[in-house]
Amino acid sequence: MTTAALADPPAAASGLLFEGSEWTFPLMRKAYEAVEDIALNDLGLSVFPNQIEVISAEQMLDAYASVGMPLMYSHWSFGKRFVRDEMLYRKGYQALAYEIVINSNPCISYYMEENTMAMQTLVLAHAAFGHNHFFKNNYLFQHWTDPGGILDYLDFAKHYVADCEARHGAQEVESVLDAAHALMGQGIFRYRRAAKLKLGEYERRRQERLATEAREYSDLWRTVPGAHRAKAQTLSESEATERKRRLRLPEENLLYFLEKNSPILADWQRELVRIVRNTAQYFYPQRQTKLMNEGCATFVHYYIANRLYDKGLITEGALLEILHSHSNVVYQLDFDDSRYSSLNPYALGFAMMQDIQRICVAPTDEDREWFPDIAGHDDWRAVLRDVWANYRDESFVRQFLSPHLMRKFKLFLMADREGEPSYRIDAIHDAEGYRRVRSALADSYTVGAGEPDIEVADVDLLGNRELVLRHNVRNGVKLAESGREATLKHIRRLWGYDVRLDEVAAGAP
């Protein structure tokens, strides 16, 4: 490509960042610098360095299949997802995202090469600055993830899995990974903070950990019945009690317990389980902040696009194209629409960010009563940055969903009580119902509320090594029998002995 082709003289002469729909890398550089100026100097965002990559549709599908990461270990489920998504895309049943952004340092974002220049500008604002700021500053990501180390760790995981396949056979590796993948939802620390991955020291720490775990493992299991029963020492009940104490039961993280204490797993198999567990833990903050993350990024791209137009840097046509896409993203279906599934996180998240800005700039008497700390605040940007840094979806909704928005979204609370022949409307958007509607909606954003609460309750150290799990049943909802047995099969694969699952009412001793 010649220099003249890259210069884009009409746009340069007019003061516009670009004219027309075709994008080039020089134009993207200009757009990036203009977006960066507004993001940093107007909104006051703080971001990781950006790495921008423009990719094809097939490469985007590949990123979909590997959970949006540029590196991932080999497993058949990723290939299955690629084939499914590719088929849906080729037949026109599924569109592809304009971008994918990764919580890493530098922050990597992928852009579709089919995007127009206006859309590239939108996704630069949305991903490279909106999501990037949220990843860097939100407390969940700061405390639970290591953006500077995740890519190195995934590179380690990819090569480690490949090496295990070469040494032990693909079928053996796949068996362990299948079982670990089936338990990913129960392989997360929800309450006890896990140590962040420090990948610069990972290999040294891994060797030290293997040595320590080998000693603890030998001490834990040397007395239980097995192939060398004659050599086993007698374990008293007091010793068994002490060893259970060391196991820190009950344990919420099932994969962690199996990784550390399984009587049958070899060291390489424990490392495979650890890889799956670390990957699941890394994505856990994203599951808790979907509404806020998308709301933040959508607010940022909307504000920046309008500021670019106000400053004469993009045409009215480019702004209309951006706003058309924006409107599609934030569209909320009515509850009685056949396509309705839930509240659109883009719609509610963006609306709440705008509403916080409104409460700061032009509060009503109602706003002053509900939000005395921010109503009339002289710096709405600082308020939003504080919100983005210090809340997750559940607490965000519980704290900042206003009566104004509940009326706008026409929210109401519907109850389905056992034993009653019909649904009941328990609360609507009125003076008596606001707090109940807000509380119920906030509860729905608690990630654990939608997953079974299962923990390791006991293990038989004196007899047959049976592992006892406890399902704390909430609202009388028990596990489906088919899924229950299929999951227990995977647990037995990693534990090596019998596994029992008891179901008890939540809160029972």
C-alpha positions in Angstrom: 0.0 0.0 0.0 1.4 3.4 -0.9 1.9 6.3 1.4 -0.6 8.4 -0.5 -3.3 5.7 0.1 -2.7 5.9 3.8 -2.8 9.6 4.2 -6.5 10.0 3.8 -6.2 13.7 2.7 -10.0 14.6 2.6 -10.4 13.9 6.3 -7.2 15.6 7.2 -8.1 18.7 5.2 -11.6 18.9 6.8 -10.4 18.3 10.4 -12.4 15.1 10.6 -10.8 11.9 11.8 -12.2 10.0 8.8 -14.7 10.2 6.0 -16.3 7.2 4.4 -16.6 3.7 5.8 -13.3 2.1 4.9 -10.8 1.8 7.8 -7.0 1.8 7.6 -4.5 1.5 10.4 -3.4 5.1 10.1 -7.1 6.2 10.5 -7.5 3.9 13.5 -4.4 5.4 15.0 -5.9 8.9 14.6 -9.2 7.7 16.1 -7.5 6.0 18.9 -5.6 9.2 19.9 -8.8 11.3 19.8 -10.7 8.7 21.9 -7.8 8.5 24.3 -7.7 12.2 24.8 -11.4 12.3 25.8 -11.2 9.1 27.9 -8.2 10.2 29.9 -8.5 14.0 30.1 -12.3 14.4 30.2 -13.6 11.3 31.8 -10.5 10.8 33.9 -10.1 7.1 33.1 -7.1 5.0 34.0 -6.2 2.1 31.7 -3.7 -0.6 31.0 -1.6 -0.1 27.8 -3.7 -1.2 24.8 -2.8 -3.9 22.2 -5.2 -3.6 19.3 -5.6 -6.5 16.8 -7.8 -6.6 13.8 -8.9 -10.1 12.9 -11.0 -12.1 10.5 -14.4 -13.7 11.2 -12.7 -17.1 11.4 -10.2 -15.8 13.9 -13.1 -14.3 15.9 -14.8 -17.6 16.0 -11.6 -19.2 17.2 -11.4 -16.6 20.0 -15.1 -17.5 20.9 -14.1 -21.1 21.1 -11.2 -20.5 23.5 -13.3 -18.4 25.9 -12.0 -15.2 24.4 -8.4 -15.8 25.2 -5.5 -15.7 22.7 -3.9 -18.8 24.2 -5.7 -21.9 25.6 -4.9 -25.5 26.2 -6.2 -28.2 23.9 -9.6 -29.8 24.7 -12.3 -31.2 22.4 -15.0 -28.9 23.9 -13.3 -25.9 22.4 -13.4 -27.5 18.9 -17.0 -28.5 19.4 -17.9 -24.9 20.2 -16.0 -23.6 17.2 -17.8 -25.9 14.8 -21.2 -25.0 16.3 -20.6 -21.2 16.2 -19.1 -21.4 12.7 -22.1 -23.3 11.4 -24.6 -20.8 12.9 -22.5 -17.8 11.6 -22.3 -19.2 8.0 -26.0 -19.9 7.9 -26.8 -16.4 9.2 -28.4 -17.6 12.5 -25.7 -15.9 14.6 -23.8 -12.6 14.3 -20.3 -12.0 15.6 -19.3 -9.5 18.2 -17.7 -6.3 17.0 -14.9 -6.9 19.5 -13.5 -9.1 22.2 -11.5 -7.6 25.0 -9.2 -9.5 27.4 -8.4 -8.7 31.1 -4.7 -8.6 30.6 -1.8 -6.2 30.9 -1.4 -5.0 28.2 -5.2 -5.1 27.5 -5.7 -7.0 24.3 -8.8 -6.2 22.2 -9.8 -7.9 18.9 -11.6 -5.9 16.3 -13.5 -7.4 13.3 -12.0 -6.5 10.0 -15.5 -6.3 8.5 -16.3 -3.3 10.8 -16.6 0.1 9.2 -14.4 3.0 10.4 -17.2 4.4 12.5 -17.7 1.0 14.2 -13.9 0.7 14.8 -14.1 4.1 16.6 -17.0 2.9 18.7 -15.4 -0.3 19.8 -12.1 1.5 20.5 -14.0 3.6 23.0 -16.0 0.7 24.3 -13.3 -1.9 24.7 -9.9 -0.2 24.8 -11.1 2.4 27.3 -14.4 1.4 28.9 -13.7 -2.3 29.6 -10.0 -1.6 30.1 -10.7 1.0 32.8 -13.2 -1.4 34.5 -10.7 -4.3 34.5 -7.9 -2.2 35.9 -9.8 -0.4 38.6 -12.7 -2.6 39.9 -11.8 -4.1 43.3 -12.8 -7.7 42.3 -10.4 -7.7 39.4 -7.7 -6.1 41.5 -7.9 -8.6 44.3 -8.7 -11.8 42.4 -6.8 -11.6 39.1 -3.2 -10.9 37.8 -3.6 -9.2 34.4 0.2 -9.1 34.0 0.5 -12.9 34.4 -2.5 -14.5 32.8 -1.1 -14.8 29.3 2.1 -16.3 30.6 0.0 -18.7 32.6 -2.1 -19.8 29.7 1.0 -20.3 27.6 2.3 -22.6 30.4 -1.0 -24.4 30.6 -1.1 -24.9 26.8 2.4 -26.4 26.7 1.9 -28.4 29.9 -1.3 -30.1 28.6 0.4 -30.9 25.3 3.4 -32.4 27.1 1.1 -34.5 29.2 -0.6 -35.8 26.1 2.7 -36.8 24.7 3.8 -38.5 27.9 0.6 -40.1 29.1 -1.7 -40.2 26.1 -4.4 -37.9 24.9 -7.2 -40.1 26.3 -5.8 -40.1 29.8 -5.4 -36.3 29.7 -8.9 -35.8 28.3 -10.4 -38.0 31.0 -9.0 -35.7 33.7 -9.9 -32.5 31.9 -13.4 -33.7 31.2 -14.0 -34.4 34.9 -12.4 -31.1 35.9 -14.5 -29.1 33.3 -17.7 -30.7 34.6 -16.9 -29.4 38.1 -15.7 -25.8 37.1 -18.8 -24.3 38.7 -17.8 -25.9 42.0 -14.1 -25.1 41.6 -14.2 -21.5 42.8 -13.4 -19.7 46.0 -16.5 -17.5 46.6 -15.7 -16.3 50.1 -12.1 -17.1 50.9 -9.7 -15.1 48.7 -7.5 -17.2 46.6 -3.9 -16.2 46.1 -3.3 -14.3 42.9 -1.3 -16.0 40.1 2.2 -14.6 40.1 3.5 -16.2 36.9 7.0 -14.9 37.1 7.6 -17.2 40.0 5.1 -19.9 39.0 7.5 -22.7 38.0 9.6 -22.3 41.2 6.5 -22.2 43.4 5.1 -25.2 41.6 8.1 -27.3 42.4 8.0 -26.2 46.0 4.3 -26.9 46.2 4.8 -30.4 44.8 7.4 -31.3 47.4 5.2 -30.0 50.2 2.0 -31.7 49.0 3.9 -35.0 48.6 4.8 -34.9 52.3 1.3 -33.9 53.4 -0.3 -36.4 51.1 1.8 -39.3 52.4 1.1 -38.4 56.0 -2.6 -38.1 55.3 -3.2 -41.4 53.6 -0.5 -43.7 54.9 -2.9 -45.3 57.5 -6.0 -45.9 55.4 -6.8 -49.4 53.9 -5.2 -50.1 50.6 -2.8 -52.4 48.8 -0.4 -52.3 51.7 -2.9 -52.8 54.4 -0.4 -54.9 56.5 2.1 -52.1 56.7 -0.6 -49.4 57.6 -0.5 -48.1 61.1 -3.6 -47.8 63.3 -5.2 -44.3 63.1 -7.0 -43.3 66.3 -10.1 -41.2 66.2 -8.3 -38.3 67.8 -5.7 -38.4 65.0 -8.5 -38.7 62.4 -10.1 -35.6 63.9 -6.9 -33.7 63.8 -6.3 -34.6 60.2 -9.9 -33.5 59.3 -9.1 -30.2 61.0 -6.1 -29.8 58.7 -8.4 -30.4 55.7 -10.3 -27.3 56.8 -13.7 -28.9 56.3 -16.3 -27.9 55.2 -14.6 -26.8 51.9 -16.6 -24.9 49.3 -14.1 -25.4 46.5 -14.5 -29.0 45.3 -11.8 -28.9 42.7 -9.3 -27.4 45.2 -10.1 -30.2 47.7 -9.7 -32.9 45.0 -6.5 -31.4 43.7 -4.9 -31.3 47.2 -6.3 -34.5 48.7 -7.3 -37.1 46.1 -5.8 -40.5 47.0 -5.4 -41.5 43.4 -4.2 -38.5 41.3 -0.6 -38.4 40.1 1.2 -35.1 40.2 0.6 -34.3 36.6 -3.1 -35.0 37.0 -3.2 -32.6 40.0 -1.6 -29.9 37.9 -4.3 -30.4 35.2 -7.0 -30.0 37.8 -5.2 -26.9 39.1 -5.1 -25.4 35.6 -8.8 -25.8 35.2 -9.4 -24.4 38.7 -7.2 -21.4 38.1 -8.9 -20.6 34.8 -12.4 -20.8 36.4 -11.3 -18.6 39.2 -9.8 -16.0 36.8 -13.2 -15.5 35.1 -15.2 -15.4 38.3 -15.1 -11.6 38.7 -16.4 -11.2 35.2 -19.5 -13.3 36.1 -20.1 -11.0 39.1 -19.8 -7.8 37.1 -21.5 -8.4 33.7 -24.1 -5.6 34.3 -21.5 -3.1 35.5 -18.8 -3.9 33.1 -21.0 -3.6 30.0 -22.8 -0.6 31.5 -19.5 1.2 32.1 -18.2 0.4 28.6 -21.5 1.4 26.9 -21.6 4.7 28.8 -18.0 5.4 27.9 -18.5 4.8 24.2 -21.7 6.8 24.1 -20.2 9.8 25.9 -17.0 9.7 23.8 -18.9 9.3 20.4 -21.0 12.4 21.2 -17.9 14.4 22.3 -16.1 13.5 19.1 -19.1 14.9 17.2 -19.3 18.0 19.3 -15.6 18.7 18.6 -16.2 18.3 14.9 -14.0 15.1 14.6 -16.7 12.8 13.1 -19.5 13.5 10.7 -23.2 13.4 11.4 -23.4 10.2 9.3 -20.7 8.5 11.4 -22.5 9.5 14.6 -25.8 8.2 13.4 -24.2 4.9 12.4 -22.7 4.7 15.9 -26.0 5.6 17.6 -27.9 3.1 15.4 -25.6 0.3 16.7 -25.8 1.6 20.2 -29.6 1.6 20.1 -29.6 -2.0 19.0 -27.3 -2.9 21.9 -29.3 -1.2 24.6 -32.7 -2.2 23.3 -34.8 -3.9 26.0 -37.6 -6.3 25.0 -40.9 -6.1 26.9 -41.6 -8.9 29.3 -44.5 -10.3 27.2 -42.4 -10.3 24.0 -41.8 -13.9 22.8 -38.1 -13.2 22.5 -37.8 -11.9 26.1 -35.4 -13.9 28.3 -34.2 -11.4 30.9 -33.1 -7.8 31.5 -30.5 -6.8 28.9 -27.4 -6.0 30.9 -26.4 -3.4 28.3 -29.7 -1.7 28.7 -30.0 -1.6 32.4 -26.3 -1.0 33.0 -26.2 1.9 30.6 -29.4 3.4 32.0 -28.1 3.2 35.6 -24.8 4.9 34.6 -26.8 7.7 32.9 -29.1 7.9 35.9 -26.3 8.4 38.3 -25.0 11.2 36.1 -28.5 12.7 36.1 -28.8 12.4 39.9 -25.5 14.3 40.3 -26.3 17.0 37.7 -30.1 17.6 38.1 -31.5 15.8 41.1 -35.2 15.8 42.1 -36.5 15.8 45.6 -37.0 12.1 45.3 -33.3 11.6 44.3 -32.2 13.7 47.3 -34.2 11.4 49.6 -32.9 8.2 48.1 -29.3 9.2 47.3 -28.3 12.0 49.7 -24.6 11.2 49.2 -24.5 11.8 45.5 -27.6 14.0 44.7 -26.2 17.3 43.4 -22.6 16.1 43.6 -20.4 18.6 41.7 -18.3 15.9 39.9 -20.4 13.2 38.3 -17.3 11.7 36.7 -15.7 11.1 40.1 -18.9 9.5 41.3 -19.0 7.1 38.4 -15.4 6.2 38.7 -16.0 5.4 42.4 -19.0 3.2 41.5 -17.0 1.4 38.8 -14.2 0.7 41.3 -16.1 -0.4 44.4 -19.2 -2.4 43.5 -20.3 -5.6 41.8 -23.6 -6.2 40.1 -25.6 -7.2 43.2 -24.4 -4.4 45.4 -24.6 -1.9 42.5 -28.3 -2.6 41.9 -29.0 -2.7 45.6 -27.4 0.7 46.1 -28.1 2.7 43.0 -31.3 1.5 41.2 -33.6 4.5 41.5 -37.4 4.8 41.7 -37.0 6.8 38.5 -35.5 3.9 36.6 -37.9 1.3 38.1 -40.8 3.4 36.7 -39.0 3.8 33.4 -38.4 0.0 33.1 -41.8 -0.7 34.5 -40.4 -3.2 37.0 -42.5 -5.4 39.2 -42.0 -8.4 41.4 -43.8 -11.7 40.5 -43.8 -14.6 42.9 -44.4 -18.3 42.1 -45.2 -20.0 45.4 -45.5 -23.7 45.9 -49.0 -24.8 46.5 -50.6 -21.7 44.9 -52.4 -22.3 41.6 -51.3 -19.0 40.0 -48.5 -16.4 40.0 -48.9 -13.4 42.4 -47.7 -9.9 41.8 -45.9 -9.1 45.1 -44.7 -5.6 44.4 -44.9 -2.9 41.7 -43.0 0.3 41.0 -44.8 2.4 43.6 -43.9 3.9 47.0 -44.6 0.7 48.8 -42.9 -1.6 46.2 -39.7 0.2 45.3 -37.4 -1.3 47.9 -38.8 -4.8 47.5 -38.4 -4.7 43.7 -34.9 -3.4 44.0 -33.9 -6.0 46.6 -35.3 -8.8 44.6 -33.6 -7.7 41.4 -30.3 -7.3 43.3 -30.6 -10.8 44.7 -31.0 -12.1 41.1 -27.5 -10.8 40.3 -25.9 -12.8 43.1 -23.9 -15.4 41.1 -24.2 -18.1 43.7 -28.0 -17.9 43.8 -28.2 -19.6 40.5 -25.8 -22.4 41.3 -26.1 -25.3 43.8 -24.4 -24.7 47.1 -22.3 -27.9 47.4 -19.4 -28.4 49.8 -17.1 -31.1 51.0 -18.5 -32.0 54.4 -16.5 -35.1 55.5 -14.1 -37.8 54.5 -13.8 -41.3 56.0 -10.2 -41.6 57.1 -10.8 -44.6 59.2 -12.5 -46.9 56.7 -13.3 -46.9 53.0 -12.2 -43.3 52.0 -15.8 -42.3 51.2 -16.1 -38.6 50.4 -19.2 -37.0 51.8 -20.6 -33.9 50.0 -23.4 -31.7 51.3 -25.9 -29.8 49.1 -27.4 -26.9 51.0 -30.8 -26.8 49.4 -32.2 -23.3 48.9 -36.0 -22.7 48.6 -36.6 -26.4 48.3 -34.9 -26.7 44.9 -33.0 -30.0 44.8 -30.7 -31.3 42.1 -32.1 -33.0 39.0 -31.4 -36.7 39.3 -29.8 -37.1 35.9 -27.4 -34.2 36.3 -26.7 -35.2 39.9 -25.5 -38.7 39.0 -23.5 -37.5 35.9 -21.6 -35.0 38.1 -21.0 -37.6 40.9 -19.5 -39.8 38.2 -16.9 -37.1 37.5 -16.1 -36.6 41.1 -15.6 -40.3 41.6 -13.2 -40.3 38.7 -11.0 -37.7 40.4 -11.4 -39.0 44.0 -11.0 -42.7 43.1 -13.5 -44.0 45.8 -17.1 -43.8 46.7 -18.8 -40.3 46.9 -22.0 -39.6 48.8 -24.1 -36.5 48.3 -26.4 -35.5 51.1 -29.1 -32.9 50.6 -30.0 -30.7 53.6 -32.0 -27.5 54.0 -29.8 -24.4 53.8 -28.8 -23.3 57.3 -29.3 -26.7 58.9 -26.5 -27.9 61.2 
